[in-house]
Protein backbone atom coordinates (compact mmCIF):
# COMPACT_ATOMS: atom_id res chain seq x y z
CA UNK A 1 0.00 0.00 0.00
CA UNK A 2 1.02 3.61 -0.54
CA UNK A 3 2.64 4.40 2.80
CA UNK A 4 3.90 7.82 3.88
CA UNK A 5 7.47 8.94 3.32
CA UNK A 6 9.56 10.15 6.25
CA UNK A 7 9.07 13.73 5.08
CA UNK A 8 5.30 13.25 4.90
CA UNK A 9 5.29 11.86 8.43
CA UNK A 10 7.22 14.89 9.68
CA UNK A 11 4.81 17.24 7.92
CA UNK A 12 1.77 15.35 9.19
CA UNK A 13 3.05 15.34 12.78
CA UNK A 14 4.02 19.01 12.70
CA UNK A 15 0.61 20.18 11.52
CA UNK A 16 -1.25 17.91 13.92
CA UNK A 17 0.95 19.00 16.81
CA UNK A 18 0.19 22.66 16.10
CA UNK A 19 -3.55 22.05 15.85
CA UNK A 20 -3.80 19.93 19.01
CA UNK A 21 -1.99 22.72 20.89
CA UNK A 22 -4.91 25.05 20.13
CA UNK A 23 -7.70 24.22 22.64
CA UNK A 24 -10.41 25.11 20.14
CA UNK A 25 -13.41 24.64 22.42
CA UNK A 26 -16.30 26.95 21.62
CA UNK A 27 -16.16 30.12 23.70
CA UNK A 28 -17.98 33.40 24.05
CA UNK A 29 -18.34 35.28 20.76
CA UNK A 30 -16.05 38.22 20.13
CA UNK A 31 -15.66 40.66 17.28
CA UNK A 32 -14.60 38.65 14.21
CA UNK A 33 -14.60 35.47 16.32
CA UNK A 34 -18.18 34.18 16.42
CA UNK A 35 -17.27 31.04 18.39
CA UNK A 36 -14.57 32.63 20.50
CA UNK A 37 -10.88 33.23 19.73
CA UNK A 38 -9.60 29.64 19.85
CA UNK A 39 -11.74 28.02 17.11
CA UNK A 40 -10.85 31.04 14.97
CA UNK A 41 -7.16 30.51 15.76
CA UNK A 42 -7.31 26.88 14.59
CA UNK A 43 -9.08 27.87 11.38
CA UNK A 44 -6.65 30.69 10.66
CA UNK A 45 -3.67 28.43 11.27
CA UNK A 46 -4.77 25.78 8.77
CA UNK A 47 -5.80 28.27 6.10
CA UNK A 48 -2.47 30.09 6.39
CA UNK A 49 -0.58 26.81 6.17
CA UNK A 50 -2.50 25.81 3.05
CA UNK A 51 -1.90 29.17 1.40
CA UNK A 52 1.84 28.73 1.99
CA UNK A 53 1.59 25.31 0.33
CA UNK A 54 0.09 26.85 -2.81
CA UNK A 55 -3.61 26.12 -2.34
CA UNK A 56 -6.53 28.46 -2.99
CA UNK A 57 -8.00 29.41 0.40
CA UNK A 58 -11.06 31.28 1.63
CA UNK A 59 -12.19 32.28 5.10
CA UNK A 60 -15.98 32.20 5.45
CA UNK A 61 -16.86 34.65 8.20
CA UNK A 62 -14.38 33.09 10.66
CA UNK A 63 -16.92 30.28 11.03
CA UNK A 64 -15.67 28.03 8.24
CA UNK A 65 -13.14 28.08 5.46
CA UNK A 66 -11.92 26.07 2.52
CA UNK A 67 -8.71 24.86 0.90
CA UNK A 68 -8.94 24.12 -2.81
CA UNK A 69 -6.93 22.68 -5.67
CA UNK A 70 -8.09 23.00 -9.26
CA UNK A 71 -9.91 25.71 -11.16
CA UNK A 72 -12.37 23.85 -13.37
CA UNK A 73 -14.86 21.03 -13.46
CA UNK A 74 -17.15 19.52 -10.83
CA UNK A 75 -16.47 20.16 -7.14
CA UNK A 76 -15.45 17.33 -4.82
CA UNK A 77 -15.63 18.21 -1.13
CA UNK A 78 -14.07 16.87 2.05
CA UNK A 79 -15.78 18.21 5.17
CA UNK A 80 -14.05 18.26 8.56
CA UNK A 81 -14.08 20.26 11.77
CA UNK A 82 -11.43 21.90 13.92
CA UNK A 83 -13.47 22.57 17.07
CA UNK A 84 -13.29 20.06 19.92
CA UNK A 85 -15.22 19.19 23.05
CA UNK A 86 -13.87 20.31 26.43
CA UNK A 87 -10.97 18.44 28.00
CA UNK A 88 -12.99 16.88 30.80
CA UNK A 89 -11.11 15.00 33.52
CA UNK A 90 -8.88 11.94 34.07
CA UNK A 91 -6.27 12.71 31.41
CA UNK A 92 -2.90 11.05 31.93
CA UNK A 93 -1.20 13.54 29.60
CA UNK A 94 -1.81 17.16 28.63
CA UNK A 95 -4.97 17.02 26.52
CA UNK A 96 -3.75 19.88 24.36
CA UNK A 97 -0.29 18.60 23.65
CA UNK A 98 0.21 15.91 21.03
CA UNK A 99 1.81 13.00 22.86
CA UNK A 100 2.98 9.57 21.75
CA UNK A 101 2.16 6.72 24.13
CA UNK A 102 2.79 3.12 23.05
CA UNK A 103 2.64 3.85 19.30
CA UNK A 104 -0.50 5.96 19.73
CA UNK A 105 -1.10 9.65 19.25
CA UNK A 106 -2.87 11.05 22.32
CA UNK A 107 -4.59 14.44 22.53
CA UNK A 108 -7.98 16.09 22.32
CA UNK A 109 -8.99 15.96 18.66
CA UNK A 110 -6.64 13.27 17.33
CA UNK A 111 -9.74 11.32 16.24
CA UNK A 112 -12.47 13.95 16.45
CA UNK A 113 -11.62 15.56 14.11
CA UNK A 114 -8.22 17.23 13.80
CA UNK A 115 -6.29 14.03 13.02
CA UNK A 116 -8.57 13.06 10.12
CA UNK A 117 -8.59 16.66 8.83
CA UNK A 118 -4.79 16.61 8.68
CA UNK A 119 -4.93 13.22 6.91
CA UNK A 120 -7.31 14.72 4.34
CA UNK A 121 -5.00 17.70 3.92
CA UNK A 122 -2.03 15.39 3.33
CA UNK A 123 -4.11 13.52 0.74
CA UNK A 124 -4.75 16.83 -1.00
CA UNK A 125 -1.03 17.60 -1.01
CA UNK A 126 -0.46 14.31 -2.82
CA UNK A 127 -3.31 15.00 -5.23
CA UNK A 128 -1.92 18.45 -5.95
CA UNK A 129 1.54 17.09 -6.74
CA UNK A 130 0.21 14.42 -9.11
CA UNK A 131 -2.45 16.60 -10.74
CA UNK A 132 -1.12 20.07 -11.63
CA UNK A 133 -4.25 20.78 -13.70
CA UNK A 134 -7.01 18.39 -12.60
CA UNK A 135 -10.28 17.96 -14.50
CA UNK A 136 -12.25 18.57 -11.31
CA UNK A 137 -11.77 20.73 -8.24
CA UNK A 138 -11.03 19.31 -4.80
CA UNK A 139 -12.01 21.38 -1.76
CA UNK A 140 -11.33 20.68 1.92
CA UNK A 141 -14.09 22.53 3.79
CA UNK A 142 -13.40 23.01 7.50
CA UNK A 143 -15.79 24.26 10.15
CA UNK A 144 -15.46 25.33 13.77
CA UNK A 145 -18.88 24.65 15.33
CA UNK A 146 -19.57 20.99 14.61
CA UNK A 147 -19.78 20.05 18.27
CA UNK A 148 -22.58 22.55 18.89
CA UNK A 149 -24.92 22.11 15.93
CA UNK A 150 -22.85 22.88 12.80
CA UNK A 151 -23.94 26.48 12.36
CA UNK A 152 -20.55 26.94 10.67
CA UNK A 153 -21.68 24.83 7.73
CA UNK A 154 -25.02 26.60 7.64
CA UNK A 155 -23.02 29.81 7.15
CA UNK A 156 -20.94 28.18 4.41
CA UNK A 157 -24.07 27.01 2.58
CA UNK A 158 -25.48 30.55 2.56
CA UNK A 159 -22.78 31.97 0.30
CA UNK A 160 -20.49 29.24 -1.04
CA UNK A 161 -20.69 26.59 -3.74
CA UNK A 162 -21.90 23.19 -2.60
CA UNK A 163 -19.88 20.10 -3.59
CA UNK A 164 -21.23 17.80 -6.27
CA UNK A 165 -19.99 14.83 -4.25
CA UNK A 166 -17.80 14.26 -1.22
CA UNK A 167 -17.20 12.74 2.19
CA UNK A 168 -16.52 13.67 5.79
CA UNK A 169 -13.79 11.85 7.78
CA UNK A 170 -15.65 12.19 11.07
CA UNK A 171 -17.41 8.93 11.83
CA UNK A 172 -16.77 5.25 11.27
CA UNK A 173 -15.60 2.80 8.64
CA UNK A 174 -16.65 1.25 6.30
CA UNK A 175 -18.97 4.23 5.60
CA UNK A 176 -22.27 5.64 6.83
CA UNK A 177 -25.62 5.56 5.06
CA UNK A 178 -27.82 6.70 7.94
CA UNK A 179 -27.48 9.02 10.94
CA UNK A 180 -30.03 9.40 13.70
CA UNK A 181 -31.59 12.77 14.35
CA UNK A 182 -30.01 14.84 17.11
CA UNK A 183 -32.13 16.87 19.51
CA UNK A 184 -30.21 18.91 22.09
CA UNK A 185 -32.41 20.82 24.51
CA UNK A 186 -32.79 21.80 28.13
CA UNK A 187 -35.55 21.85 30.72
CA UNK A 188 -35.92 24.93 32.90
CA UNK A 189 -37.66 25.77 36.15
CA UNK A 190 -37.56 28.50 38.77
CA UNK A 191 -34.75 27.69 41.22
CA UNK A 192 -35.65 27.03 44.84
CA UNK A 193 -32.44 28.49 46.22
CA UNK A 194 -32.10 25.63 48.70
CA UNK A 195 -29.28 23.77 46.92
CA UNK A 196 -26.82 23.95 44.05
CA UNK A 197 -26.03 21.19 41.57
CA UNK A 198 -23.41 21.41 38.83
CA UNK A 199 -22.16 18.72 36.49
CA UNK A 200 -20.97 18.18 32.92
CA UNK A 201 -19.29 20.35 30.33
CA UNK A 202 -21.19 19.60 27.10
CA UNK A 203 -24.55 18.09 26.21
CA UNK A 204 -22.91 15.63 23.82
CA UNK A 205 -20.58 14.20 26.48
CA UNK A 206 -21.43 11.79 29.28
CA UNK A 207 -20.54 13.97 32.32
CA UNK A 208 -17.54 12.78 34.35
CA UNK A 209 -18.30 14.84 37.47
CA UNK A 210 -21.15 16.31 39.49
CA UNK A 211 -21.18 18.46 42.65
CA UNK A 212 -24.11 19.04 45.05
CA UNK A 213 -24.30 21.52 47.94
CA UNK A 214 -27.23 21.70 50.38
CA UNK A 215 -27.37 25.42 51.18
CA UNK A 216 -29.50 24.87 54.29
CA UNK A 217 -26.94 22.57 55.95
CA UNK A 218 -23.82 23.69 54.06
CA UNK A 219 -22.98 20.06 53.26
CA UNK A 220 -21.79 18.82 49.90
CA UNK A 221 -21.43 15.72 47.78
CA UNK A 222 -19.32 14.84 44.72
CA UNK A 223 -19.62 12.03 42.21
CA UNK A 224 -17.18 10.93 39.57
CA UNK A 225 -18.19 9.25 36.32
CA UNK A 226 -16.54 8.25 33.06
CA UNK A 227 -16.96 10.51 30.04
CA UNK A 228 -17.85 9.24 26.58
CA UNK A 229 -19.63 10.44 23.45
CA UNK A 230 -23.36 11.02 23.90
CA UNK A 231 -24.11 8.76 20.93
CA UNK A 232 -22.69 5.90 23.03
CA UNK A 233 -23.81 6.71 26.58
CA UNK A 234 -23.37 3.04 27.47
CA UNK A 235 -19.61 3.48 27.15
CA UNK A 236 -19.54 6.04 29.97
CA UNK A 237 -20.78 6.40 33.54
CA UNK A 238 -23.01 9.43 34.07
CA UNK A 239 -21.93 11.34 37.19
CA UNK A 240 -25.21 13.29 37.31
CA UNK A 241 -27.15 10.03 37.41
CA UNK A 242 -24.87 8.75 40.16
CA UNK A 243 -25.61 11.92 42.14
CA UNK A 244 -29.35 11.22 42.03
CA UNK A 245 -28.72 8.19 44.24
CA UNK A 246 -26.95 10.37 46.83
CA UNK A 247 -29.17 13.46 47.00
CA UNK A 248 -31.61 13.30 49.95
CA UNK A 249 -35.07 12.22 48.82
CA UNK A 250 -36.89 15.36 50.11
CA UNK A 251 -34.48 17.57 48.13
CA UNK A 252 -34.91 15.48 45.03
CA UNK A 253 -38.69 15.58 45.25
CA UNK A 254 -38.63 19.36 45.70
CA UNK A 255 -37.06 19.78 42.24
CA UNK A 256 -39.06 19.23 39.08
CA UNK A 257 -35.84 18.84 37.11
CA UNK A 258 -34.50 16.06 39.32
CA UNK A 259 -37.89 14.35 39.56
CA UNK A 260 -38.18 14.36 35.77
CA UNK A 261 -34.68 12.97 35.34
CA UNK A 262 -35.36 10.31 37.95
CA UNK A 263 -38.49 9.16 36.11
CA UNK A 264 -37.46 9.45 32.45
CA UNK A 265 -33.70 9.82 31.97
CA UNK A 266 -32.01 7.20 34.15
CA UNK A 267 -30.67 3.96 32.72
CA UNK A 268 -32.85 2.03 35.17
CA UNK A 269 -35.97 4.18 34.86
CA UNK A 270 -39.15 2.13 34.53
CA UNK A 271 -40.46 4.58 31.95
CA UNK A 272 -37.38 5.77 30.10
CA UNK A 273 -38.00 8.55 27.60
CA UNK A 274 -36.54 6.35 24.86
CA UNK A 275 -39.19 3.69 25.52
CA UNK A 276 -41.80 5.88 23.85
CA UNK A 277 -40.00 5.50 20.49
CA UNK A 278 -39.46 2.33 18.46
CA UNK A 279 -36.11 1.44 16.94
CA UNK A 280 -35.61 1.19 13.18
CA UNK A 281 -32.82 0.60 10.67
CA UNK A 282 -30.79 3.35 12.36
CA UNK A 283 -31.11 1.73 15.78
CA UNK A 284 -32.77 2.67 19.07
CA UNK A 285 -33.11 6.10 20.64
CA UNK A 286 -30.42 7.09 23.12
CA UNK A 287 -30.50 9.92 25.66
CA UNK A 288 -27.80 11.62 27.69
CA UNK A 289 -28.19 14.14 30.49
CA UNK A 290 -25.01 16.06 29.73
CA UNK A 291 -25.20 19.19 31.88
CA UNK A 292 -27.01 20.19 35.04
CA UNK A 293 -26.79 23.74 36.35
CA UNK A 294 -28.89 24.58 39.40
CA UNK A 295 -28.05 27.61 41.56
CA UNK A 296 -29.87 30.49 43.25
CA UNK A 297 -30.38 32.11 39.85
CA UNK A 298 -30.63 29.24 37.33
CA UNK A 299 -32.14 25.77 37.07
CA UNK A 300 -31.41 23.90 33.83
CA UNK A 301 -31.02 20.28 32.78
CA UNK A 302 -29.45 19.73 29.33
CA UNK A 303 -30.25 16.54 27.41
CA UNK A 304 -28.83 15.11 24.19
CA UNK A 305 -31.27 12.84 22.32
CA UNK A 306 -30.36 10.68 19.32
CA UNK A 307 -33.61 9.56 17.65
CA UNK A 308 -34.31 6.98 14.90
CA UNK A 309 -34.74 8.17 11.32
CA UNK A 310 -38.42 7.14 11.22
CA UNK A 311 -39.29 10.03 13.55
CA UNK A 312 -39.36 13.78 13.01
CA UNK A 313 -38.00 16.45 15.38
CA UNK A 314 -41.60 17.60 15.88
CA UNK A 315 -42.60 14.19 17.26
CA UNK A 316 -39.72 14.26 19.73
CA UNK A 317 -40.57 17.82 20.75
CA UNK A 318 -44.21 16.91 21.40
CA UNK A 319 -43.20 14.14 23.80
CA UNK A 320 -40.72 16.41 25.56
CA UNK A 321 -43.48 18.98 26.09
CA UNK A 322 -45.74 16.25 27.44
CA UNK A 323 -43.35 14.97 30.11
CA UNK A 324 -42.23 18.50 31.03
CA UNK A 325 -45.83 19.48 31.74
CA UNK A 326 -45.99 16.82 34.48
CA UNK A 327 -43.44 18.78 36.49
CA UNK A 328 -44.22 22.35 35.44
CA UNK A 329 -41.03 22.65 33.38
CA UNK A 330 -40.23 24.66 30.27
CA UNK A 331 -38.67 23.04 27.18
CA UNK A 332 -36.02 25.08 25.35
CA UNK A 333 -34.44 23.92 22.08
CA UNK A 334 -30.67 24.28 21.85
CA UNK A 335 -29.91 22.47 18.58
CA UNK A 336 -32.06 20.29 16.34
CA UNK A 337 -30.76 18.21 13.44
CA UNK A 338 -33.08 16.06 11.35
CA UNK A 339 -32.08 12.45 10.62
CA UNK A 340 -30.03 11.53 7.54
CA UNK A 341 -30.72 8.63 5.18
CA UNK A 342 -28.72 7.83 2.03
CA UNK A 343 -29.16 5.23 -0.70
CA UNK A 344 -26.95 2.42 0.55
CA UNK A 345 -26.64 1.03 -3.00
CA UNK A 346 -25.35 4.26 -4.59
CA UNK A 347 -22.14 4.40 -6.64
CA UNK A 348 -20.74 6.80 -4.06
CA UNK A 349 -21.14 4.37 -1.17
CA UNK A 350 -19.92 1.47 -3.34
CA UNK A 351 -16.71 3.42 -3.99
CA UNK A 352 -16.20 4.00 -0.26
CA UNK A 353 -16.76 0.32 0.54
CA UNK A 354 -14.33 -0.71 -2.18
CA UNK A 355 -11.57 1.48 -0.74
CA UNK A 356 -12.08 0.25 2.80
CA UNK A 357 -12.16 -3.42 1.80
CA UNK A 358 -8.84 -3.03 0.00
CA UNK A 359 -7.20 -1.37 3.01
CA UNK A 360 -8.82 -3.05 5.98
CA UNK A 361 -6.17 -5.77 6.24
CA UNK A 362 -3.50 -3.07 6.55
CA UNK A 363 -4.80 -1.52 9.76
CA UNK A 364 -2.82 -2.26 12.90
CA UNK A 365 -4.82 -3.80 15.73
CA UNK A 366 -4.28 -4.77 19.33
CA UNK A 367 -4.54 -8.25 20.82
CA UNK A 368 -7.78 -7.20 22.53
CA UNK A 369 -9.25 -6.24 19.15
CA UNK A 370 -8.19 -9.36 17.25
CA UNK A 371 -11.33 -11.45 17.76
CA UNK A 372 -13.71 -8.65 16.76
CA UNK A 373 -11.46 -7.66 13.87
CA UNK A 374 -11.23 -11.20 12.49
CA UNK A 375 -15.00 -11.59 12.68
CA UNK A 376 -15.55 -8.32 10.85
CA UNK A 377 -13.20 -8.97 7.94
CA UNK A 378 -14.57 -12.47 7.37
CA UNK A 379 -17.21 -11.03 5.03
CA UNK A 380 -17.59 -8.05 2.67
CA UNK A 381 -18.18 -4.73 4.39
CA UNK A 382 -21.62 -3.16 4.63
CA UNK A 383 -22.54 0.49 5.17
CA UNK A 384 -23.54 1.46 8.71
CA UNK A 385 -26.19 3.44 10.53
CA UNK A 386 -24.92 5.49 13.49
CA UNK A 387 -26.13 7.62 16.35
CA UNK A 388 -23.44 10.24 15.86
CA UNK A 389 -24.00 13.35 13.80
CA UNK A 390 -21.65 14.50 11.06
CA UNK A 391 -21.38 17.21 8.45
CA UNK A 392 -22.91 14.74 5.95
CA UNK A 393 -26.32 16.05 6.95
CA UNK A 394 -25.38 19.69 6.22
CA UNK A 395 -25.02 19.30 2.43
CA UNK A 396 -26.32 16.95 -0.27
CA UNK A 397 -24.15 14.15 -1.70
CA UNK A 398 -21.83 13.82 1.33
CA UNK A 399 -21.22 10.53 3.18
CA UNK A 400 -19.22 9.88 6.33
CA UNK A 401 -16.08 7.76 5.81
CA UNK A 402 -13.90 6.81 8.80
CA UNK A 403 -11.78 7.12 10.83
CA UNK A 404 -13.18 4.92 13.63
CA UNK A 405 -12.56 1.24 12.95
CA UNK A 406 -15.51 -1.12 13.52
CA UNK A 407 -13.52 -3.39 15.83
CA UNK A 408 -11.80 -0.66 17.86
CA UNK A 409 -12.88 1.11 21.04
CA UNK A 410 -14.66 4.39 20.39
CA UNK A 411 -12.41 7.12 21.86
CA UNK A 412 -14.38 10.17 20.75
CA UNK A 413 -15.08 12.68 23.56
CA UNK A 414 -13.33 10.45 26.08
CA UNK A 415 -10.37 11.20 28.30
CA UNK A 416 -7.02 10.18 26.78
CA UNK A 417 -8.47 10.29 23.26
CA UNK A 418 -6.02 8.39 21.07
CA UNK A 419 -5.42 6.54 17.82
CA UNK A 420 -2.68 4.20 16.65
CA UNK A 421 -0.25 6.33 14.66
CA UNK A 422 0.02 3.86 11.77
CA UNK A 423 -3.77 3.78 11.40
CA UNK A 424 -3.94 7.56 11.26
CA UNK A 425 -1.20 7.65 8.62
CA UNK A 426 -3.06 5.01 6.58
CA UNK A 427 -5.94 7.43 6.13
CA UNK A 428 -3.79 9.51 3.77
CA UNK A 429 -3.58 7.03 0.87
CA UNK A 430 -7.19 5.98 1.51
CA UNK A 431 -8.44 9.54 1.23
CA UNK A 432 -6.20 10.15 -1.76
CA UNK A 433 -7.88 7.21 -3.49
CA UNK A 434 -11.28 8.58 -2.48
CA UNK A 435 -10.45 11.79 -4.34
CA UNK A 436 -9.72 9.78 -7.48
CA UNK A 437 -12.65 7.35 -7.24
CA UNK A 438 -15.26 9.98 -6.38
CA UNK A 439 -13.87 12.12 -9.18
CA UNK A 440 -14.62 9.28 -11.58
CA UNK A 441 -18.14 8.95 -10.16
CA UNK A 442 -18.73 12.63 -11.04
CA UNK A 443 -17.28 12.26 -14.56
N, C-alpha and C positions, 0 to 999 in steps of 0.2 A: 504494500500500500504506500501511498505518497506521504511519507513521514516528513516532519519539519527538519530543516537544516539547523545547524547550531546558531546561525545568525537569526533565523526566524524565531527560535526559542528565546534568544536574548531580547528580541524586539517584543515578542508576545509578553514575556515576563515584565519587561520595563513598563509597558503600557498598563498592564493589569495592576502592577504594584502602585503606579500613580493613581489609578482610579479607586482602588480599595482604600487608599490613604485619605480619600475625600469622603467623609461621613455624610453622604447625600440623602439624609432623612428629610422628609418634608418639614419645613419650618414656617414661621410667620411670613406672610408676603411683605416684600419691600419694593421700592421703586426699581423697576427693571428686573425684579427677581420674584415672579409670582408665587413660587413655591419655597421661597427663602433663598439665602445666598449659596447654600451648599449644593443643591441640585443644579443650580445655574453654573456653579464652578465646575462640576463634572461635565456638563454639556459643553461649556466653553473649552475645557481642556481637550476633549476628543475632537471637536470641530477644528481647533487650531492645529492639532497634530495631523489631521487629515489634509488640511490645507497645505501644510509643509510637505506632505507626501505627494502633492500634485493632484489631489481630488478637487472636484467642485463641491463647495459647502454652502449651506444656508442655515441661518439661525431663524427659527420661527417663533418670535415673540418670547424668547428665553423659556419657552415651555417645551419645545421640541426642536429638532434640527435634522438635517440630512447630509449625507456624504455620498457623492455620485461619481460614477465613471461612465463615459459614453455620452454622446450628444444627439443620437438619433434612434429611431425605432421604438418598439414597445418598452414599457417600464416594468422592471422586475424589482420588487421591494423585499428588504429584510427589515423586520421591525423588532427593536429591542429597547430595553429601558435601563437607565442609569441611576434611578432612585432606588433606595433600599429601605427595608423595615428597620426599626430601632434595634440597637445592639441586644437589649435584654440582659439576662444574667447568666452566670455559670460558664463564662468563657475561660478557657485555659491559656489563651493567647490574647494579644490585643486584637479586637475585632476589626479594627481599621488599620491593620498592618498586614500585608501579605506575608504569610509564614508558611514554611514547608515543614510538615510533620509526617514522617513515615511515608514519603513519596506522595503526599497529598498537599495541595494548596489549601490553606485555611484562611478565612477572612469573610466578613460580611459582604456578600455579593458575588462570591466566586462561582456560585451556581445561578443565583437569582439577582441580577441577570448580567452582571458586568463581565464575568468570565466568558459566557457565550457571545456577548457583544464583541469582545476583543477577538474571539475566534472568527466571527463573521467578518470583522475588519481585516484580519489576516487573510481570509479567503478572498476578499476584494483586492488586497494588494497583489495576490497571485494572479487573479483574473486580469487586473490592470496590466501586469507585466506581460502576460501572454496575449492580450487582446488590446493593442494600441488604438484600434478603431473598431470597436464591437458593433454588431448589427442591432443590438438592443442596449438600452441603458440599465445599469444596476445601481440601486439606491439603498443605502443603509439609513433607515429612518429611526432616530433615537428619541425617546421621550423621557420625561422626568416626573411623571405623576401616575405611574402604573399602579403603584401600591395603594392609591387612594381614589381609584375610579377612572383613570385614564383620560382626564380632561385635557391632557397634553395632546393626545391624538385627535380629540374633538377639535382642538384649535388647529392642528395640522390640516384636517379635512375641510376646514372652512375656506382655506386659501390656496392649498397646494394640490398638485396632481396626485391622483390615487393610482397605485400600482395596478397593472393588468394582471399580475400574478405575484405570488410571493410566499414567504414563510416567516414565522417568528420563533427564534431559538429560546423559548421560555416556558417549556412544559416537559413533555416526556417523549421518549421514543417508544414505538416506531414512528407514529405521528398521530395527530388528534383529529377526529371527525366531529366530535360533539363536546360542548362545554356546558355545564349547568349554568343556570342563571345565578346571579349574585345580588343579594339584597342586604345592604348594610344600613342599619337604622339604629335608633336608640329610643328607649322609653324614658319619659320624664314624669316627675311628680314634685310637689312642693316639699322641700326638706323639713324634717321635724326639728332639727337642731340638737337632737339628743345623742347622736353618734356620727362618726365619720367612717367612711369605707373607701379605700382607694386600691385599685389593682389593674394591671395590664397597661400596655403601651400602644397597642394597635388592635383594631377590631378583627383584622385578619391574622392575628397570632393568638394561639392558646396562651393565656397569661401565666407567667412563671412566678408571680408574687401577688400577695394581697395583704393589706394592713387595715385593722379595725381598731377604733378607739371609742370606748363608751365615755361620753363627755360628762355623764352624771356621776360616774365612779372614778374617772380618770384611769381606767385600766385598758390595756391594749392586747391585741392578738396579732400574730403574723402567720401566714401560711406560705409555703414554697411549693411551686409546681414545676412542670417541665414544659417549655415552650415548643410549639410546632406550628406548622401552617394550618390555618383555619379550614382548609379543604380536607385535611386529615386530622380532625380533632382527636381521633383515637390514638394517634401517635404521641400525644402530649398528656399532661396532667394539669387540669384547670385549677389554679390556685384560688380563684373566686368561688368555685364550687366547693373546694375543700373548706373554705371559710364558712360556708353556710352551715356546715356540721358543727362549728365551734361557736357561732354567735348565739347568745341566749335566746331561747324561744320567744319570750315576750318582745324582745327587740325586733326579731325577725318578723313577727306577726304585725308589728306596728308599721312596717314598711311595705307599701304596695309593690315596690320594685323587687324586694327580696322574696315576697310571697309569690309573685309571678314567676320569678326564676325557679323557686323551689318546686312549683307545680309543673312548669312547662319546659324548662331549659336545663335540667339536670340529666346526667346519663341514666340515672335510675328512676326518673320520674315515671309515675304510672300513666300519665297522659302527656308524653313528650310532644312538643309542637310538631316535630317531624312526623308523628304518627297520623296526622291529619292529611298527609299527602302520600300518594302511592309512588313507588319507584317505577322507573321505565328504563329504556335502553341506556340512558346516561347515569343510572344508578339511583340511590336513595337520597333523600334530603339529609343534609347535615346542618347543625347549628353550632355556633361558638359564641359564648359570652366573653367578649374580648377585653372590655373595659368597664369598670364600675367607678363612678366618681360621685360620692355622697358627702356633702359638707354642710355647713350652716347656710350656704348660699345656693348650692346646686345639688340635684339628685338625678343622675342619669345612669342608664344601663345600656351599653352598646353591644349589639348582637350582629354577627355575620351569619347569613343564611345562604346555603348553596342549594338551589331547588332544581328538580328534574325538568327536562326540556318540554315536557307535556303541559307544564303550567305557565301561566303568565304572571308578570309582576303584580298585576291587579288582584289576582286570586290570592297571592301571598299577603298583599297589603290588607285585603278584606279580613283575613283570619287574624292578622296582627291586631287590627282594630277591635276585633271581637274579643280576644283574650285580654287586651288592655282595658276594655270597658269593665271587666270584672273587678278591677282593682283601682279604677278611677285614674288611669294613666293616659298620658298623651303619647302618640306615635309620631316620630319625626324621621323622615327619610334622610339618610346621609349620602348614599350612592346606590343606584339601581342599574343593573346591567341585565338585559334580556338574554335568554339562553342562545346558544349557537349550535347549528346543525348543518353539516356539510354532506355532500354526496360521497359516501365512502368508496364508491366505484369510479370516481373521477380519474382522469389522466394525471392530474396533479398529485393526488394521494398515491396513485400507483407508482409515480416517480419517486416519491419520498420512501415508500416501502422498499422499492428496489435498491435504493442507496443504503438504507439501514441493513437490509439482508446481506448485502455484499461486505459490509464493515463489521457486523455484529460479532464475528469471531475474533476480531482484532482488539476488542476492548479488554482491558485488564480487569480482573475480578479477584475478590478476596476468597479465602477458604470458606467463610461463612456464607458467601453468595453463590458458591459453586452449584449446589443442588437446585436452587431456583433458576440459575442461569442455564444449566443443562436442560432443565424442563422446558424453558422458554424457547431455546434455539432448536428444539427437536421438531418443530413444525414451522411453516412459513408464517411470517409476521402478519398481524391484523391491526387495522387502525383502532384507536382507543377512544373511549369517552371518559372525561375527567370532571372533577369538581372544581379544579382551579380555573381561574380566568386569565386569559391572555389578550394581547393586542389583536388576535385573529378576529375578534368580534367587533373591532373598531372600523374595519374596512372590508370590502368584498374581496374574494379570491385569495385570502390569506389562510394558511393552515399552520398549526403549531408543530414544530419538529425538533425534539430534544430539548435539553441535554440529559434529563434524568433517565437512567437506564431502568428497564422494567424489573430487573432483579436486584437493584441496589436500594439501600435505605434512602428515603426521601429526607434531604437535609435542608430543604428550603425553610427559611424563617426560624431555624433552630440555632441554639448556641453551638459554637464550633463548626459552623457551616464549612463544608469541605468537599473536595472532589479530587480523585486521583489525577495527578498531573498528566500522565500519558493519555487518559481518556479525554481530558480537556483539549490537549493538543490534537487528538484525532478528529475533533470537530472541524478543524481547518480544512483538510482535504474533503471531508464529507460535505461541508457547506460550499466549497469550491465546485464540487460536482453538482450540487443542487442548482447553482447558478447556471451551469451548462444545460442540465436536463430541463429545468423549468423554462429556460430560454428556447429550447426546442419545442416545448409544449405550446409556447406563444406563437412560434413561427407558422 
